Amino acid sequence: MRVDQAECTGDGLCVQLAPTVFEFDIDGLAYVKGADGELRTRAGASVPVPLPLVDDVVAAADDCPGSCIYVERPDGTLEAGPGS
């Protein structure tokens, strides 16, 4: 899963739905967090989705007003997000 900050509107729906995997940075945009709780601020950074949060992350991707969240299966198939 990853967030395209160039498309992020800073709406915060993702942070509300899955705060353990999404967080705002100082720039007001959403980023993904790793299992260690640290933000991944490198462009295109991705993290695995914890199994218990898959439904919340998919909902965040599907409902994101910026269409900036990409959820991919381990084989690279797009599960949710723009183009899915």
KEMAR-15979 format. One record per residue (C-alpha): residue number from 1; residue in three letters; chain; x, y, z. Coordinates in Angstrom, 3 decimals, padded with zeros to 6 digits. Example, Ala and Ser with C-alpha at 12.3 -4.5 7.8 and 13.67 -1.06 7.14 Angstrom:
2
PT     k     r   c         c1         c2         c3
PT     1   ALA   A    012.300   -004.500    007.800
PT     2   SER   A    013.670   -001.060    007.140
# end
This chain:
84
PT     k     r   c         c1         c2         c3
PT     1   MET   A    000.000    000.000    000.000
PT     2   ARG   A    001.174    003.503   -000.762
PT     3   VAL   A   -000.058    007.086   -000.911
PT     4   ASP   A    000.657    009.419   -003.818
PT     5   GLN   A    001.192    012.721   -002.007
PT     6   ALA   A    000.954    014.650   -005.301
PT     7   GLU   A   -002.734    013.671   -005.392
PT     8   CYS   A   -003.457    013.800   -001.640
PT     9   THR   A   -006.029    016.444   -000.640
PT    10   GLY   A   -005.318    016.173    003.089
PT    11   ASP   A   -008.969    015.285    003.722
PT    12   GLY   A   -008.056    012.815    006.465
PT    13   LEU   A   -010.519    010.039    005.739
PT    14   CYS   A   -007.679    007.505    005.620
PT    15   VAL   A   -006.305    008.680    008.972
PT    16   GLN   A   -009.786    008.311    010.502
PT    17   LEU   A   -010.370    004.833    009.067
PT    18   ALA   A   -006.928    003.337    009.709
PT    19   PRO   A   -004.821    005.537    012.023
PT    20   THR   A   -002.284    002.772    012.618
PT    21   VAL   A   -001.251    002.804    008.939
PT    22   PHE   A   -001.929    006.410    007.852
PT    23   GLU   A   -000.778    009.647    009.454
PT    24   PHE   A   -000.434    013.297    008.484
PT    25   ASP   A    003.016    014.803    008.272
PT    26   ILE   A    003.863    018.449    008.877
PT    27   ASP   A    002.948    019.248    005.253
PT    28   GLY   A   -000.705    018.271    005.923
PT    29   LEU   A   -000.575    015.269    003.604
PT    30   ALA   A   -001.166    011.633    004.466
PT    31   TYR   A    001.670    009.115    004.542
PT    32   VAL   A    001.872    005.409    005.312
PT    33   LYS   A    003.427    004.080    008.501
PT    34   GLY   A    005.467    000.941    008.816
PT    35   ALA   A    005.033   -001.743    011.463
PT    36   ASP   A    007.493    000.268    013.553
PT    37   GLY   A    005.049    003.219    013.585
PT    38   GLU   A    007.421    005.439    011.603
PT    39   LEU   A    006.187    007.489    008.640
PT    40   ARG   A    007.535    006.524    005.253
PT    41   THR   A    008.055    009.933    003.644
PT    42   ARG   A    010.100    008.844    000.626
PT    43   ALA   A    008.116    009.335   -002.609
PT    44   GLY   A    006.432    006.067   -003.574
PT    45   ALA   A    007.168    004.413   -000.224
PT    46   SER   A    004.948    001.432    000.430
PT    47   VAL   A    004.182   -000.778    003.405
PT    48   PRO   A    002.346   -004.076    003.812
PT    49   VAL   A   -001.201   -003.832    005.121
PT    50   PRO   A   -001.725   -005.644    008.443
PT    51   LEU   A   -004.313   -008.361    007.813
PT    52   PRO   A   -006.821   -007.108    010.430
PT    53   LEU   A   -006.827   -003.676    008.722
PT    54   VAL   A   -007.285   -004.730    005.105
PT    55   ASP   A   -010.999   -003.820    005.012
PT    56   ASP   A   -010.350   -000.381    006.550
PT    57   VAL   A   -007.471    000.358    004.177
PT    58   VAL   A   -009.475   -000.767    001.128
PT    59   ALA   A   -012.386    001.439    002.272
PT    60   ALA   A   -009.997    004.377    002.668
PT    61   ALA   A   -008.621    003.799   -000.847
PT    62   ASP   A   -012.086    003.456   -002.373
PT    63   ASP   A   -013.487    006.539   -000.616
PT    64   CYS   A   -010.437    008.815   -000.794
PT    65   PRO   A   -011.452    012.151   -002.364
PT    66   GLY   A   -007.934    012.573   -003.761
PT    67   SER   A   -007.831    009.066   -005.262
PT    68   CYS   A   -004.277    008.757   -004.006
PT    69   ILE   A   -004.193    005.462   -002.072
PT    70   TYR   A   -003.038    002.334   -003.865
PT    71   VAL   A   -003.551   -001.096   -002.294
PT    72   GLU   A   -001.817   -003.928   -004.109
PT    73   ARG   A   -001.869   -007.667   -003.545
PT    74   PRO   A    001.478   -009.435   -003.061
PT    75   ASP   A    001.503   -010.343   -006.778
PT    76   GLY   A    001.231   -006.638   -007.720
PT    77   THR   A   -002.429   -006.735   -008.718
PT    78   LEU   A   -004.228   -003.536   -007.761
PT    79   GLU   A   -006.815   -004.356   -005.060
PT    80   ALA   A   -008.135   -000.834   -004.455
PT    81   GLY   A   -007.430    002.710   -005.482
PT    82   PRO   A   -007.268    004.611   -008.757
PT    83   GLY   A   -007.639    002.282   -011.721
PT    84   SER   A   -008.932   -000.678   -009.739
# end
